Amino acid sequence: MPTWEHMRASLRASPTLASRYARARVLAAEAFEDRLLQEVHSISGEDTAAMRLRIDTLKWIMSKRAPARYGEKAAGEPQEPPAARPDGRPRTIRRVIVDPQVREAVKNEQTKP
């Protein structure tokens, strides 16, 4: 079995291999979902905990399959803006790197009387 670093290098070097790997991951996820559904349907009993497990599992699968429609949304949370502006240009993405030591120093300064 190759190391993960070797695998990533191989995937970067070969678009064909990367495409095949991506397809294999999708198929693996679908197989896992099918097995999960089989397990949920095999749960016996009419007690509340068993029914809750069935419903929660099905809701979880739906939220992963169609997150825009069935994903969890917190009340009052603003909706995520679209990936592009109306004119088709991409939005700006900003990356902020925070130094933990500086953050702690600022926090200590704010808590001083």
DSSP file (Angstrom, degrees, kcal/mol; ACC not computed):
  #  RESIDUE AA STRUCTURE BP1 BP2  ACC     N-H-->O    O-->H-N    N-H-->O    O-->H-N    TCO  KAPPA ALPHA  PHI   PSI    X-CA   Y-CA   Z-CA
    1    1 A M              0   0    0      0, 0.0     2,-0.0     0, 0.0     0, 0.0   0.000 360.0 360.0 360.0 126.3    0.0    0.0    0.0
    2    2 A P        -     0   0    0      0, 0.0     2,-0.0     0, 0.0     0, 0.0  -0.309 360.0-101.9 -71.5 157.8    1.5    3.4   -1.0
    3    3 A T     >  -     0   0    0      1,-0.1     4,-2.2     4,-0.0     5,-0.1  -0.343  30.7-112.4 -71.6 161.8    1.9    6.1    1.5
    4    4 A W  H  > S+     0   0    0      1,-0.2     4,-2.7     2,-0.2     5,-0.2   0.873 118.4  54.8 -64.4 -36.7   -0.6    9.0    1.4
    5    5 A E  H  > S+     0   0    0      2,-0.2     4,-2.2     1,-0.2    -1,-0.2   0.918 109.3  47.1 -62.4 -42.9    2.1   11.4    0.3
    6    6 A H  H  > S+     0   0    0      2,-0.2     4,-2.2     1,-0.2    -2,-0.2   0.893 111.8  51.4 -64.5 -39.8    3.0    9.1   -2.7
    7    7 A M  H  X S+     0   0    0     -4,-2.2     4,-2.4     2,-0.2    -2,-0.2   0.925 109.9  48.3 -64.2 -45.1   -0.7    8.8   -3.5
    8    8 A R  H  X S+     0   0    0     -4,-2.7     4,-2.3     1,-0.2    -1,-0.2   0.903 111.1  50.8 -62.6 -40.6   -1.3   12.5   -3.6
    9    9 A A  H  X S+     0   0    0     -4,-2.2     4,-1.8     1,-0.2    -1,-0.2   0.908 111.0  48.8 -63.4 -40.6    1.8   13.0   -5.8
   10   10 A S  H  X S+     0   0    0     -4,-2.2     4,-1.5     1,-0.2    -2,-0.2   0.896 110.8  50.4 -65.0 -40.2    0.5   10.4   -8.2
   11   11 A L  H  < S+     0   0    0     -4,-2.4     7,-0.4     1,-0.2    -2,-0.2   0.887 111.1  48.5 -66.7 -38.1   -2.9   12.0   -8.3
   12   12 A R  H  < S+     0   0    0     -4,-2.3    -1,-0.2     1,-0.2    -2,-0.2   0.853 112.7  49.1 -67.9 -33.3   -1.4   15.5   -9.0
   13   13 A A  H  < S+     0   0    0     -4,-1.8    -1,-0.2     1,-0.2    -2,-0.2   0.759 113.0  46.6 -78.9 -25.0    0.8   14.0  -11.8
   14   14 A S     X  -     0   0    0     -4,-1.5     4,-2.4     1,-0.1    -1,-0.2  -0.908  55.1-171.9-127.2 105.9   -2.0   12.1  -13.6
   15   15 A P  H  > S+     0   0    0      0, 0.0     4,-2.3     0, 0.0     5,-0.2   0.852  92.8  54.9 -60.3 -33.5   -5.4   13.7  -14.4
   16   16 A T  H  > S+     0   0    0      2,-0.2     4,-2.3     1,-0.2     5,-0.2   0.937 109.7  45.1 -65.2 -46.3   -6.6   10.3  -15.5
   17   17 A L  H  > S+     0   0    0      1,-0.2     4,-2.6     2,-0.2    -1,-0.2   0.897 112.0  52.9 -63.7 -40.2   -5.7    8.7  -12.2
   18   18 A A  H  X S+     0   0    0     -4,-2.4     4,-2.4    -7,-0.4    -1,-0.2   0.898 109.7  48.8 -62.3 -40.7   -7.2   11.6  -10.3
   19   19 A S  H  X S+     0   0    0     -4,-2.3     4,-2.2     2,-0.2    -2,-0.2   0.916 112.6  47.3 -65.3 -43.6  -10.5   11.2  -12.2
   20   20 A R  H  X S+     0   0    0     -4,-2.3     4,-2.3     2,-0.2    -2,-0.2   0.893 112.3  50.2 -64.9 -39.8  -10.6    7.5  -11.6
   21   21 A Y  H  X S+     0   0    0     -4,-2.6     4,-2.2     2,-0.2    -2,-0.2   0.918 109.7  50.3 -64.8 -43.6   -9.8    8.0   -7.9
   22   22 A A  H  X S+     0   0    0     -4,-2.4     4,-2.0     1,-0.2    -2,-0.2   0.912 111.4  48.7 -61.1 -42.7  -12.6   10.6   -7.6
   23   23 A R  H  X S+     0   0    0     -4,-2.2     4,-2.4     1,-0.2    -1,-0.2   0.900 109.7  52.1 -64.0 -40.5  -15.1    8.3   -9.2
   24   24 A A  H  X S+     0   0    0     -4,-2.3     4,-2.3     1,-0.2    -1,-0.2   0.881 108.2  51.4 -63.8 -37.9  -14.0    5.4   -6.9
   25   25 A R  H  X S+     0   0    0     -4,-2.2     4,-2.3     2,-0.2    -1,-0.2   0.893 109.6  49.8 -65.9 -39.5  -14.6    7.7   -3.9
   26   26 A V  H  X S+     0   0    0     -4,-2.0     4,-2.2     2,-0.2    -2,-0.2   0.929 112.0  47.8 -63.7 -45.0  -18.1    8.6   -5.1
   27   27 A L  H  X S+     0   0    0     -4,-2.4     4,-2.4     1,-0.2    -2,-0.2   0.882 110.6  52.0 -63.9 -38.4  -18.9    4.9   -5.6
   28   28 A A  H  X S+     0   0    0     -4,-2.3     4,-2.4     2,-0.2    -1,-0.2   0.908 109.4  49.6 -64.3 -41.5  -17.5    4.0   -2.1
   29   29 A A  H  X S+     0   0    0     -4,-2.3     4,-2.4     2,-0.2    -2,-0.2   0.901 111.1  49.4 -64.1 -40.4  -19.7    6.7   -0.6
   30   30 A E  H  X S+     0   0    0     -4,-2.2     4,-2.4     2,-0.2    -2,-0.2   0.896 110.7  49.9 -65.7 -39.6  -22.8    5.4   -2.4
   31   31 A A  H  X S+     0   0    0     -4,-2.4     4,-2.2     2,-0.2    -2,-0.2   0.903 110.9  49.6 -64.7 -40.2  -22.0    1.8   -1.2
   32   32 A F  H  X S+     0   0    0     -4,-2.4     4,-2.5     2,-0.2    -2,-0.2   0.908 110.2  50.8 -63.7 -41.9  -21.6    3.1    2.3
   33   33 A E  H  X S+     0   0    0     -4,-2.4     4,-2.5     2,-0.2    -2,-0.2   0.917 109.4  50.7 -62.0 -43.7  -24.9    4.9    2.1
   34   34 A D  H  X S+     0   0    0     -4,-2.4     4,-2.2     1,-0.2    -1,-0.2   0.910 111.5  47.7 -60.9 -42.5  -26.6    1.7    0.8
   35   35 A R  H  X S+     0   0    0     -4,-2.2     4,-2.5     2,-0.2    -1,-0.2   0.908 110.4  52.0 -65.8 -40.6  -25.2   -0.3    3.6
   36   36 A L  H  X S+     0   0    0     -4,-2.5     4,-2.5     1,-0.2    -2,-0.2   0.916 109.7  49.3 -61.1 -43.3  -26.3    2.3    6.1
   37   37 A L  H  X S+     0   0    0     -4,-2.5     4,-2.4     2,-0.2    -1,-0.2   0.901 110.0  51.2 -63.4 -40.4  -29.9    2.2    4.7
   38   38 A Q  H  X S+     0   0    0     -4,-2.2     4,-1.2     1,-0.2    -2,-0.2   0.917 110.9  48.6 -61.8 -42.6  -29.9   -1.6    4.9
   39   39 A E  H  < S+     0   0    0     -4,-2.5     4,-0.5     1,-0.2     3,-0.3   0.915 111.3  49.8 -63.6 -42.6  -28.8   -1.4    8.6
   40   40 A V  H >< S+     0   0    0     -4,-2.5     3,-1.2     1,-0.2    -2,-0.2   0.914 110.7  49.1 -63.5 -42.7  -31.5    1.2    9.4
   41   41 A H  H 3< S+     0   0    0     -4,-2.4    -1,-0.2     1,-0.2    -2,-0.2   0.713 105.4  59.2 -71.7 -18.3  -34.2   -0.8    7.8
   42   42 A S  T 3< S+     0   0    0     -4,-1.2     2,-0.3    -3,-0.3    -1,-0.2   0.547  76.6 113.7 -86.4  -6.1  -33.1   -3.9    9.7
   43   43 A I    <   -     0   0    0     -3,-1.2     2,-0.3    -4,-0.5    -3,-0.0  -0.492  55.1-158.1 -65.5 125.4  -33.7   -2.2   13.0
   44   44 A S        +     0   0    0     -2,-0.3     3,-0.1     2,-0.0     2,-0.1  -0.719  42.2  66.1-105.7 158.5  -36.5   -4.0   14.7
   45   45 A G        -     0   0    0     -2,-0.3    -2,-0.0     1,-0.1     0, 0.0  -0.139  63.4-124.0 112.5 151.6  -38.7   -2.8   17.4
   46   46 A E        +     0   0    0     -2,-0.1    -1,-0.1     4,-0.1    -2,-0.0   0.173  64.7 126.3-113.0  14.7  -41.3   -0.1   17.8
   47   47 A D  S  > S-     0   0    0     -3,-0.1     4,-1.9     1,-0.1     5,-0.2  -0.309  72.1-110.7 -74.9 163.8  -39.8    1.7   20.7
   48   48 A T  H  > S+     0   0    0      1,-0.2     4,-2.6     2,-0.2     5,-0.2   0.863 114.1  54.9 -62.7 -40.3  -39.1    5.4   20.4
   49   49 A A  H  > S+     0   0    0      1,-0.2     4,-2.2     2,-0.2    -1,-0.2   0.905 108.7  48.2 -64.0 -41.4  -35.3    5.1   20.4
   50   50 A A  H  > S+     0   0    0      2,-0.2     4,-2.1     1,-0.2    -1,-0.2   0.913 113.8  46.5 -65.6 -42.2  -35.4    2.8   17.4
   51   51 A M  H  X S+     0   0    0     -4,-1.9     4,-2.6     2,-0.2     5,-0.2   0.900 111.2  51.9 -66.8 -40.0  -37.7    5.0   15.4
   52   52 A R  H  X S+     0   0    0     -4,-2.6     4,-3.0     1,-0.2     5,-0.3   0.906 108.5  51.9 -62.8 -40.8  -35.7    8.1   16.3
   53   53 A L  H  X S+     0   0    0     -4,-2.2     4,-2.2     2,-0.2     5,-0.2   0.923 110.5  48.4 -61.2 -44.8  -32.5    6.3   15.0
   54   54 A R  H  X S+     0   0    0     -4,-2.1     4,-2.3     2,-0.2    -2,-0.2   0.952 115.3  43.5 -59.1 -50.6  -34.3    5.5   11.7
   55   55 A I  H  X S+     0   0    0     -4,-2.6     4,-2.6     1,-0.2     5,-0.2   0.922 114.1  49.6 -64.8 -45.1  -35.5    9.0   11.2
   56   56 A D  H  X S+     0   0    0     -4,-3.0     4,-2.2    -5,-0.2    -1,-0.2   0.885 111.3  49.9 -63.0 -38.3  -32.3   10.7   12.2
   57   57 A T  H  X S+     0   0    0     -4,-2.2     4,-2.3    -5,-0.3    -1,-0.2   0.926 112.1  46.7 -66.5 -44.1  -30.3    8.4    9.9
   58   58 A L  H  X S+     0   0    0     -4,-2.3     4,-2.3     1,-0.2    -2,-0.2   0.898 112.8  49.9 -65.2 -39.7  -32.5    9.1    6.9
   59   59 A K  H  X S+     0   0    0     -4,-2.6     4,-2.3     2,-0.2    -1,-0.2   0.891 109.7  51.9 -64.7 -38.3  -32.5   12.8    7.6
   60   60 A W  H  X S+     0   0    0     -4,-2.2     4,-1.5     2,-0.2    -2,-0.2   0.926 110.0  48.1 -63.9 -44.3  -28.7   12.8    7.8
   61   61 A I  H  X S+     0   0    0     -4,-2.3     4,-2.3     1,-0.2     3,-0.2   0.915 111.8  50.3 -62.8 -42.3  -28.4   11.0    4.5
   62   62 A M  H  X S+     0   0    0     -4,-2.3     4,-2.7     1,-0.2     8,-0.3   0.899 107.6  53.4 -62.4 -40.0  -30.8   13.5    2.9
   63   63 A S  H  < S+     0   0    0     -4,-2.3    -1,-0.2     1,-0.2    -2,-0.2   0.809 112.5  44.6 -67.1 -27.6  -28.8   16.4    4.3
   64   64 A K  H  < S+     0   0    0     -4,-1.5    -1,-0.2    -3,-0.2    -2,-0.2   0.831 115.8  46.3 -82.5 -33.9  -25.6   15.0    2.7
   65   65 A R  H  < S+     0   0    0     -4,-2.3    -2,-0.2     1,-0.2    -3,-0.2   0.874 133.1  14.7 -75.4 -38.9  -27.3   14.2   -0.7
   66   66 A A  S >X S+     0   0    0     -4,-2.7     4,-3.2    -5,-0.2     3,-0.6  -0.607  70.2 166.7-136.5  73.1  -29.1   17.5   -1.0
   67   67 A P  H 3> S+     0   0    0      0, 0.0     4,-1.6     0, 0.0    -1,-0.1   0.819  74.8  58.4 -63.7 -31.1  -27.6   20.0    1.4
   68   68 A A  H 34 S+     0   0    0      2,-0.2    -5,-0.1     1,-0.2    -2,-0.0   0.872 119.9  28.4 -65.7 -34.6  -29.2   23.0   -0.1
   69   69 A R  H <4 S+     0   0    0     -3,-0.6    -1,-0.2    -7,-0.2    -6,-0.1   0.875 137.7  20.8 -93.0 -42.4  -32.7   21.6    0.4
   70   70 A Y  H  < S+     0   0    0     -4,-3.2    -7,-0.2    -8,-0.3    -2,-0.2   0.400  90.5 118.3-112.9   1.4  -32.3   19.4    3.5
   71   71 A G  S  < S-     0   0    0     -4,-1.6     2,-0.3    -5,-0.5    -7,-0.1  -0.229  74.4 -91.8 -67.3 159.7  -29.2   20.6    5.2
   72   72 A E        -     0   0    0     -9,-0.0     2,-0.5     1,-0.0    -1,-0.1  -0.539  41.0-169.6 -75.4 134.7  -29.4   22.0    8.7
   73   73 A K        -     0   0    0     -2,-0.3     2,-0.2    -3,-0.1     3,-0.0  -0.992  18.5-132.0-126.7 125.1  -29.9   25.8    8.9
   74   74 A A    >   -     0   0    0     -2,-0.5     3,-1.7     1,-0.1     2,-0.2  -0.514  34.3-101.7 -74.4 142.9  -29.6   27.6   12.2
   75   75 A A  T 3  S+     0   0    0      1,-0.3    -1,-0.1    -2,-0.2     0, 0.0  -0.439 105.8   9.6 -65.0 132.1  -32.4   30.0   13.0
   76   76 A G  T 3  S+     0   0    0      1,-0.3    -1,-0.3    -2,-0.2    -2,-0.0   0.420  92.7 136.6  79.9  -2.3  -31.5   33.6   12.3
   77   77 A E    <   -     0   0    0     -3,-1.7    -1,-0.3     1,-0.1     3,-0.1  -0.636  59.9-114.8 -79.5 131.5  -28.2   32.6   10.6
   78   78 A P        -     0   0    0      0, 0.0    -4,-0.1     0, 0.0     2,-0.1  -0.361  33.2-107.6 -66.1 144.6  -27.7   34.6    7.4
   79   79 A Q        -     0   0    0      1,-0.1    -6,-0.0    -6,-0.0     0, 0.0  -0.406  39.0 -98.8 -70.3 148.0  -27.7   32.6    4.2
   80   80 A E        -     0   0    0     -2,-0.1    -1,-0.1     1,-0.1     3,-0.1  -0.468  41.9-115.9 -68.2 133.5  -24.4   32.0    2.5
   81   81 A P        -     0   0    0      0, 0.0    -1,-0.1     0, 0.0     0, 0.0  -0.308  39.2 -89.5 -68.4 155.7  -23.9   34.4   -0.4
   82   82 A P        -     0   0    0      0, 0.0     9,-0.1     0, 0.0     0, 0.0  -0.227  33.9-115.9 -62.6 157.4  -23.6   33.0   -3.9
   83   83 A A  S    S+     0   0    0     -3,-0.1     8,-1.5     7,-0.1     2,-0.3   0.750  95.9  36.1 -68.5 -23.7  -20.2   32.0   -5.1
   84   84 A A  B    S-A   90   0A   0      6,-0.2     5,-0.1     1,-0.0     0, 0.0  -0.905  85.5-109.2-129.8 157.4  -20.2   34.6   -7.9
   85   85 A R    >   -     0   0    0      4,-3.1     3,-2.3    -2,-0.3    -2,-0.0  -0.304  43.6 -98.5 -74.3 166.5  -21.5   38.2   -8.3
   86   86 A P  T 3  S+     0   0    0      0, 0.0    -1,-0.1     0, 0.0    -2,-0.0   0.817 125.2  57.9 -58.5 -29.3  -24.5   38.8  -10.5
   87   87 A D  T 3  S-     0   0    0      2,-0.1    -2,-0.0     1,-0.1     0, 0.0   0.456 121.1-108.1 -82.0   2.5  -22.1   39.9  -13.3
   88   88 A G  S <  S+     0   0    0     -3,-2.3    -1,-0.1     1,-0.3     0, 0.0   0.288  76.6 131.9  94.8 -11.0  -20.4   36.5  -13.2
   89   89 A R        -     0   0    0      1,-0.1    -4,-3.1    -5,-0.1    -1,-0.3  -0.520  62.2-108.3 -75.9 143.8  -17.1   37.6  -11.5
   90   90 A P  B     -A   84   0A   0      0, 0.0    -6,-0.2     0, 0.0     2,-0.1  -0.346  32.1-111.0 -69.6 152.0  -16.0   35.6   -8.5
   91   91 A R        -     0   0    0     -8,-1.5     2,-0.3     1,-0.1    -8,-0.0  -0.403  38.3 -97.8 -74.5 158.7  -16.2   37.0   -5.1
   92   92 A T        -     0   0    0     -2,-0.1     2,-0.5     2,-0.0    -1,-0.1  -0.630  33.2-154.8 -80.1 134.4  -13.0   37.9   -3.2
   93   93 A I        -     0   0    0     -2,-0.3     2,-0.4    -3,-0.0    -1,-0.0  -0.949   9.1-162.6-111.0 129.2  -11.8   35.3   -0.8
   94   94 A R        -     0   0    0     -2,-0.5     2,-0.5     2,-0.0    -2,-0.0  -0.921   4.9-156.0-116.5 136.3   -9.7   36.5    2.1
   95   95 A R        -     0   0    0     -2,-0.4     2,-0.5     2,-0.0    -2,-0.0  -0.945   7.8-168.0-112.7 127.2   -7.4   34.4    4.2
   96   96 A V        -     0   0    0     -2,-0.5     2,-0.6     2,-0.0    -2,-0.0  -0.965   4.5-161.0-117.8 124.2   -6.5   35.5    7.7
   97   97 A I        -     0   0    0     -2,-0.5     2,-0.5     2,-0.0    -2,-0.0  -0.917   9.7-158.2-105.9 123.5   -3.8   33.8    9.7
   98   98 A V        -     0   0    0     -2,-0.6     3,-0.1     4,-0.0    -2,-0.0  -0.884  11.9-138.6-107.8 127.5   -3.9   34.5   13.4
   99   99 A D     >  -     0   0    0     -2,-0.5     4,-2.4     1,-0.2     3,-0.2  -0.743  11.6-147.1 -81.6 120.0   -0.8   34.0   15.6
  100  100 A P  H  > S+     0   0    0      0, 0.0     4,-2.2     0, 0.0    -1,-0.2   0.833  96.2  54.0 -59.9 -33.2   -2.0   32.3   18.8
  101  101 A Q  H  > S+     0   0    0      2,-0.2     4,-2.0     1,-0.2     5,-0.1   0.912 110.4  45.3 -68.6 -41.6    0.6   34.1   20.9
  102  102 A V  H  > S+     0   0    0     -3,-0.2     4,-2.4     2,-0.2     5,-0.2   0.907 111.7  53.3 -66.3 -41.3   -0.4   37.5   19.7
  103  103 A R  H  X S+     0   0    0     -4,-2.4     4,-2.2     1,-0.2    -2,-0.2   0.911 109.4  48.2 -60.1 -42.9   -4.1   36.6   20.2
  104  104 A E  H  X S+     0   0    0     -4,-2.2     4,-2.4     2,-0.2    -1,-0.2   0.885 110.2  52.0 -65.2 -39.6   -3.4   35.6   23.8
  105  105 A A  H  X S+     0   0    0     -4,-2.0     4,-2.0     2,-0.2    -2,-0.2   0.912 110.8  47.3 -63.6 -43.0   -1.4   38.9   24.4
  106  106 A V  H  X S+     0   0    0     -4,-2.4     4,-1.9     2,-0.2    -2,-0.2   0.905 111.5  51.5 -64.8 -41.1   -4.3   41.0   23.1
  107  107 A K  H  X S+     0   0    0     -4,-2.2     4,-1.3    -5,-0.2    -2,-0.2   0.903 110.0  49.1 -62.0 -42.5   -6.8   39.0   25.2
  108  108 A N  H  X S+     0   0    0     -4,-2.4     4,-0.7     1,-0.2    -1,-0.2   0.877 109.2  52.8 -65.6 -37.4   -4.6   39.6   28.3
  109  109 A E  H >< S+     0   0    0     -4,-2.0     3,-0.5     1,-0.2    -1,-0.2   0.873 108.3  50.8 -65.1 -37.3   -4.4   43.3   27.6
  110  110 A Q  H 3< S+     0   0    0     -4,-1.9    -1,-0.2     1,-0.2    -2,-0.2   0.783 108.5  51.5 -72.8 -26.8   -8.2   43.5   27.3
  111  111 A T  H 3< S+     0   0    0     -4,-1.3    -1,-0.2    -5,-0.1    -2,-0.2   0.569  84.1 106.7 -89.2  -8.5   -8.8   41.8   30.7
  112  112 A K    <<        0   0    0     -4,-0.7    -3,-0.0    -3,-0.5    -4,-0.0  -0.459 360.0 360.0 -69.3 142.0   -6.5   44.0   32.7
  113  113 A P              0   0    0      0, 0.0    -1,-0.1     0, 0.0    -4,-0.0   0.488 360.0 360.0 -74.7 360.0   -8.3   46.5   35.0
